[in-house]
Amino acid sequence: MKPSVKICTLLLLFSACYAQTSQPAATADEMQFLSFMLMNVGSIDHDPKAVAAYEDLLIKQFNLTTQESAFIHAQGQLLNTALKQLRSQSQAIVSGKKNLSASDASALTALIEQRQQYIVTLANQILNAVRPETAAHLRAPGHILAAAGIHGQ
C-alpha cells in the first residue's frame, strides 16, 4: 500500500471518530455545492496549486479545523483516484470508435451514475466527519442556489 493511501486511510479513520453527531443525508440542492467542492478538490485536470488554493479558500470560507480540512482533502484524493479509473474506463469504451453503440452509451451512462453516487457518498461522509456547525455551513450554498432558482442536474 502506498504511503499516501495509508495516510488517507488513517485520516479517514481518525476523522470518522472525530464526528460528534450523525448528519442527515445531503439533499439534491445541497449536493449542488458539495459536488462542485469535491470535483474541485479531487480534480484530475486542475493544476495542484489551484487545488491547494481552493482548499485554502474552503478553510477560510467555512472556518474549517485542521482535522476537517484534512478530511476534505482525503475525500478529494479518494475521488481523484476514482476519477482516474473512470476516465480510463470511459476511454476504453470509446477508443477507436467513430460511432457509439447503444451498449457503449449505456456503459458510459453507468460510469457517470457511478461517479455521481460516489460523490454523494463522499459528501455525506464529509458532513458526518465535520462539526455540526461546519456541516450546516457546507449545506448552505446549495440552499442559496435553490432559493435563487438555480438547480443542478
C-alpha positions as CSV (number, residue, x, y, z in Angstrom):
1,M,0.0,0.0,0.0
2,K,1.4,3.4,-1.0
3,P,2.3,5.8,1.9
4,S,-0.2,8.4,0.7
5,V,-3.0,5.8,0.7
6,K,-2.0,4.8,4.3
7,I,-2.1,8.4,5.4
8,C,-5.5,9.0,3.7
9,T,-6.8,5.8,5.4
10,L,-5.6,6.9,8.8
11,L,-7.1,10.4,8.3
12,L,-10.4,8.8,7.3
13,L,-10.4,6.6,10.4
14,F,-9.4,9.4,12.7
15,S,-11.9,11.8,11.3
16,A,-14.7,9.3,11.4
17,C,-14.1,9.1,15.1
18,Y,-14.0,12.9,15.3
19,A,-17.6,13.3,14.2
20,Q,-19.9,14.2,17.0
21,T,-23.3,13.7,15.6
22,S,-24.9,11.9,12.7
23,Q,-26.0,14.2,9.9
24,P,-28.9,13.7,7.6
25,A,-28.0,12.8,4.0
26,A,-27.3,15.8,1.8
27,T,-30.3,16.9,-0.3
28,A,-30.2,17.3,-4.0
29,D,-30.0,21.1,-3.5
30,E,-27.1,20.7,-1.1
31,M,-25.3,18.3,-3.4
32,Q,-25.0,21.1,-6.0
33,F,-22.3,22.8,-3.9
34,L,-20.9,19.6,-2.3
35,S,-20.4,18.1,-5.8
36,F,-18.8,21.3,-7.0
37,M,-16.5,21.3,-4.0
38,L,-15.5,17.7,-4.3
39,M,-14.9,17.9,-8.1
40,N,-12.6,20.8,-7.4
41,V,-10.7,19.2,-4.5
42,G,-10.5,15.9,-6.4
43,S,-9.9,17.2,-9.9
44,I,-7.6,15.3,-12.2
45,D,-7.5,18.3,-14.6
46,H,-6.7,21.2,-12.4
47,D,-3.2,22.3,-11.5
48,P,-2.2,21.0,-8.0
49,K,-1.5,24.6,-7.0
50,A,-5.0,25.6,-8.0
51,V,-6.5,22.7,-6.0
52,A,-4.4,23.8,-2.9
53,A,-5.5,27.4,-3.3
54,Y,-9.2,26.2,-3.5
55,E,-8.7,24.1,-0.3
56,D,-7.2,27.1,1.4
57,L,-10.2,29.2,0.4
58,L,-12.5,26.5,1.9
59,I,-10.6,26.7,5.2
60,K,-11.2,30.4,5.3
61,Q,-14.7,30.5,4.0
62,F,-16.0,27.7,6.2
63,N,-13.7,28.2,9.2
64,L,-12.5,24.6,8.9
65,T,-10.4,23.0,11.6
66,T,-7.2,21.2,10.7
67,Q,-9.0,17.8,11.0
68,E,-11.9,19.0,8.8
69,S,-9.6,20.3,6.2
70,A,-7.5,17.1,6.2
71,F,-10.7,15.0,5.9
72,I,-12.0,17.0,2.9
73,H,-8.6,16.8,1.3
74,A,-8.5,13.0,1.9
75,Q,-12.0,12.6,0.4
76,G,-10.8,14.6,-2.6
77,Q,-7.9,12.3,-3.0
78,L,-10.2,9.3,-3.0
79,L,-12.3,11.0,-5.7
80,N,-9.2,11.8,-7.7
81,T,-8.3,8.1,-7.8
82,A,-11.8,7.1,-8.7
83,L,-12.0,9.8,-11.5
84,K,-8.7,8.5,-13.0
85,Q,-10.2,5.0,-13.1
86,L,-13.5,6.2,-14.5
87,R,-11.7,8.2,-17.2
88,S,-9.6,5.1,-18.2
89,Q,-12.7,3.0,-18.4
90,S,-14.6,5.6,-20.5
91,Q,-11.6,5.9,-22.8
92,A,-11.6,2.1,-23.3
93,I,-15.2,2.2,-24.2
94,V,-14.8,4.9,-26.9
95,S,-11.3,4.1,-28.1
96,G,-11.1,3.8,-31.9
97,K,-14.8,4.2,-32.5
98,K,-16.4,6.8,-34.7
99,N,-19.9,6.0,-33.5
100,L,-21.1,4.5,-30.2
101,S,-23.4,1.6,-30.0
102,A,-26.4,1.6,-27.6
103,S,-24.4,-0.6,-25.3
104,D,-21.5,1.8,-25.4
105,A,-23.8,4.7,-24.5
106,S,-25.3,2.6,-21.7
107,A,-21.8,1.8,-20.3
108,L,-20.9,5.5,-20.3
109,T,-24.1,6.4,-18.6
110,A,-23.4,3.8,-15.9
111,L,-19.9,5.3,-15.4
112,I,-21.5,8.7,-14.9
113,E,-24.0,7.4,-12.5
114,Q,-21.2,5.5,-10.6
115,R,-19.2,8.8,-10.4
116,Q,-22.2,10.7,-9.1
117,Q,-23.1,8.1,-6.5
118,Y,-19.5,8.1,-5.2
119,I,-19.6,11.8,-4.9
120,V,-22.8,11.6,-2.9
121,T,-21.2,9.0,-0.6
122,L,-18.1,11.1,-0.1
123,A,-20.1,14.3,0.5
124,N,-22.2,12.5,3.2
125,Q,-19.1,11.2,4.8
126,I,-17.7,14.7,5.0
127,L,-21.0,16.0,6.5
128,N,-20.7,13.3,9.2
129,A,-17.0,13.9,9.9
130,V,-17.1,17.7,10.5
131,R,-18.6,19.7,13.4
132,P,-22.4,20.2,13.1
133,E,-21.9,23.9,12.5
134,T,-19.4,23.2,9.7
135,A,-21.9,20.7,8.2
136,A,-24.6,23.4,8.3
137,H,-22.2,25.9,6.6
138,L,-21.3,23.4,3.9
139,R,-25.0,22.8,3.2
140,A,-25.9,26.5,2.9
141,P,-24.6,27.3,-0.6
142,G,-26.9,24.6,-2.1
143,H,-29.9,26.2,-0.3
144,I,-28.9,29.7,-1.6
145,L,-28.6,28.3,-5.2
146,A,-32.0,26.6,-4.9
147,A,-33.6,29.8,-3.5
148,A,-32.3,31.7,-6.5
149,G,-33.9,29.1,-8.8
150,I,-30.6,27.6,-9.8
151,H,-30.9,23.8,-9.8
152,G,-28.3,21.2,-10.7
153,Q,-28.7,18.2,-12.9
